[in-house]
Amino acid sequence: MGERDTTSRTQIFKAEASLIQRSQITVGMAQIRVEQGPASFDCVGLGSCIAIALSDPEAEVSGMGHIMLPHHFGGQDIERAGKFADSGIDNLVNRLIEAGAVSERLRCAYSGGAQVFRVTAGQSHAHLAMGQRNAEAVATKLAELGIRVVASEVGGATARSVSFCSSTGEFRIRSLVGGERILCNLR
């Protein structure tokens, strides 16, 4: 093998490594990320928050949002649309469509919405059930928009982390209690 072959292989390896690094996307609290082509999204440490992945496999456009609260407060400017289920899902869908997705082809999976606060017997806890309220708001908004939900896993008392790989379609859930598993495939 000549020096030129080694140099070419090294350049190819570096280019592939760079592509892999660029395609790994962490979606932080209240963020929405949309990508064209292969991408891998991660939402880490979801308690009452919801990670929602949407994909149009035919257009090769996908995205993920990290929802924190069910609804934005009327009359206020929305600094981060992704913070709320109502405005965040609208924003995510609109950005996917702008990137080439067709709303009728969108497939969705979501997870999170755990009950992270302990409630003592007899205590009113409706205001503490943020995970349940988030899950209900996400389901309502997706139904309102006619988005096909392939799978969801919400509730419980355990935090989760979620990843979605657009090239394989795998939507994975990780938790300390349940380990790692594939919830569904969005392809």
Secondary structure as GFF3:
##gff-version 3
##sequence-region A 1 187
A	DSSP	alpha_helix	3	23	.	.	.	ID=ss1
A	DSSP	beta_strand	24	26	.	.	.	ID=ss2
A	DSSP	beta_strand	32	36	.	.	.	ID=ss3
A	DSSP	beta_strand	40	46	.	.	.	ID=ss4
A	DSSP	beta_strand	50	56	.	.	.	ID=ss5
A	DSSP	beta_strand	61	67	.	.	.	ID=ss6
A	DSSP	three_ten_helix	81	83	.	.	.	ID=ss7
A	DSSP	alpha_helix	85	98	.	.	.	ID=ss8
A	DSSP	three_ten_helix	103	105	.	.	.	ID=ss9
A	DSSP	beta_strand	107	112	.	.	.	ID=ss10
A	DSSP	three_ten_helix	126	128	.	.	.	ID=ss11
A	DSSP	alpha_helix	130	145	.	.	.	ID=ss12
A	DSSP	beta_strand	148	154	.	.	.	ID=ss13
A	DSSP	beta_strand	160	165	.	.	.	ID=ss14
A	DSSP	beta_strand	170	175	.	.	.	ID=ss15
A	DSSP	beta_strand	179	185	.	.	.	ID=ss16
###
